[in-house]
Amino acid sequence: MDDTKLRDQLVTIFVAGTKPPNAPSWTWYLLSQNPEQRRSSTPS
């Protein structure tokens, strides 16, 4: 998944999501499926 697609997914979750308590879980799921993005989104 490229950066643009991941960003779009996150925006959808946080802005248009109907179940906000699930947003953090979904975010962690997406990051677990994209280890390269996870490495670039966490502090060193």
N, C-alpha and C positions, 0 to 999 in steps of 0.2 A: 504494500500500500504506500503510495507516495505521500509526501508531506501535505499536499493540497487536499487529497482525499481524507486523510486523517483529520486535518483541521476542520473540514466540512462536517465530518462525523461528530466531532466534539462540539461544534457549534450547534448542530441539530440536537444533540443530547441536552446541552445546558440551556438553550434558548427555547426550543420547541418541545422538549420532552414533557410528557404528561405525568410522569412519576419521578419527581426530583430525587427521592431517596435512592433510586436505582442508578442515578447518574454516576456516582463514584464507582460503583461496581462495574458498570459498563465501561467506564474509562479504563479501569485496571484490566478488564478483559481484553479490550482493544490493544492496550500496551503489551499484554502478555503474548498476543498474536503477532506483534511487530517488534521483536527485540531490538532492532537497530534504532527504531524511533524511541523506544524506552531509554536506551543508553543516551540518546541526545537530549532527552527531556528531563533527565535527573541530574542534580548537581554532582560534580566529581568529588 
